[in-house]
Amino acid sequence: MTRRDSLVTGAVLLICAGILVLFTDVDGKAVRWLTCGPLARQVERDSELCR
C-alpha cells in the first residue's frame, strides 16, 4: 500500500466517522423532541430525560 492509498483510506474513515456522529446527534435530538415535544403527555414532559 502506497502513501497515497493510506491518505485516501484515512480520509474515507474520517468522512464515515463524521457522518456517523452527525446522524447520531440528529437522531438523539429527534427522539428527545418527540418524547418531550408539544405532542407529548405531561408525564413524559416531567420525566428526567426532558429536564
C-alpha atoms as a printed R data frame, in Angstrom:
   type eleno elety resid chain resno       x      y      z
1  ATOM     1    CA   MET     A     1   0.000  0.000  0.000
2  ATOM     2    CA   THR     A     2   1.412  3.341 -1.001
3  ATOM     3    CA   ARG     A     3   1.362  6.567  0.979
4  ATOM     4    CA   ARG     A     4  -1.401  7.924 -1.250
5  ATOM     5    CA   ASP     A     5  -3.582  4.873 -0.569
6  ATOM     6    CA   SER     A     6  -3.096  5.372  3.164
7  ATOM     7    CA   LEU     A     7  -4.156  9.031  2.911
8  ATOM     8    CA   VAL     A     8  -7.255  8.170  0.911
9  ATOM     9    CA   THR     A     9  -8.177  5.423  3.386
10 ATOM    10    CA   GLY     A    10  -7.729  7.848  6.288
11 ATOM    11    CA   ALA     A    11  -9.860 10.488  4.586
12 ATOM    12    CA   VAL     A    12 -12.653  7.998  3.892
13 ATOM    13    CA   LEU     A    13 -12.578  6.818  7.506
14 ATOM    14    CA   LEU     A    14 -12.816 10.415  8.776
15 ATOM    15    CA   ILE     A    15 -15.753 11.143  6.478
16 ATOM    16    CA   CYS     A    16 -17.567  7.981  7.605
17 ATOM    17    CA   ALA     A    17 -16.952  8.810 11.271
18 ATOM    18    CA   GLY     A    18 -18.260 12.360 10.727
19 ATOM    19    CA   ILE     A    19 -21.422 11.080  9.059
20 ATOM    20    CA   LEU     A    20 -21.986  8.629 11.906
21 ATOM    21    CA   VAL     A    21 -21.597 11.370 14.525
22 ATOM    22    CA   LEU     A    22 -23.879 13.718 12.582
23 ATOM    23    CA   PHE     A    23 -26.698 11.205 12.234
24 ATOM    24    CA   THR     A    24 -26.344 10.003 15.812
25 ATOM    25    CA   ASP     A    25 -26.653 13.585 17.080
26 ATOM    26    CA   VAL     A    26 -29.618 14.323 14.824
27 ATOM    27    CA   ASP     A    27 -31.292 11.075 15.831
28 ATOM    28    CA   GLY     A    28 -30.835 11.875 19.529
29 ATOM    29    CA   LYS     A    29 -32.368 15.330 19.116
30 ATOM    30    CA   ALA     A    30 -35.307 13.930 17.129
31 ATOM    31    CA   VAL     A    31 -36.061 11.338 19.813
32 ATOM    32    CA   ARG     A    32 -35.880 13.998 22.509
33 ATOM    33    CA   TRP     A    33 -38.202 16.292 20.543
34 ATOM    34    CA   LEU     A    34 -40.730 13.503 20.013
35 ATOM    35    CA   THR     A    35 -40.551 12.463 23.658
36 ATOM    36    CA   CYS     A    36 -40.659 15.973 25.152
37 ATOM    37    CA   GLY     A    37 -42.299 17.978 22.388
38 ATOM    38    CA   PRO     A    38 -45.706 19.575 22.120
39 ATOM    39    CA   LEU     A    39 -47.496 16.293 21.390
40 ATOM    40    CA   ALA     A    40 -46.053 14.516 24.438
41 ATOM    41    CA   ARG     A    41 -48.102 13.789 27.529
42 ATOM    42    CA   GLN     A    42 -47.426 15.835 30.656
43 ATOM    43    CA   VAL     A    43 -45.974 12.792 32.439
44 ATOM    44    CA   GLU     A    44 -43.391 12.396 29.679
45 ATOM    45    CA   ARG     A    45 -42.519 16.111 29.769
46 ATOM    46    CA   ASP     A    46 -41.907 15.857 33.518
47 ATOM    47    CA   SER     A    47 -39.530 12.915 33.098
48 ATOM    48    CA   GLU     A    48 -35.799 13.074 33.819
49 ATOM    49    CA   LEU     A    49 -34.996 12.965 30.092
50 ATOM    50    CA   CYS     A    50 -36.868 16.204 29.389
51 ATOM    51    CA   ARG     A    51 -35.340 18.242 32.215
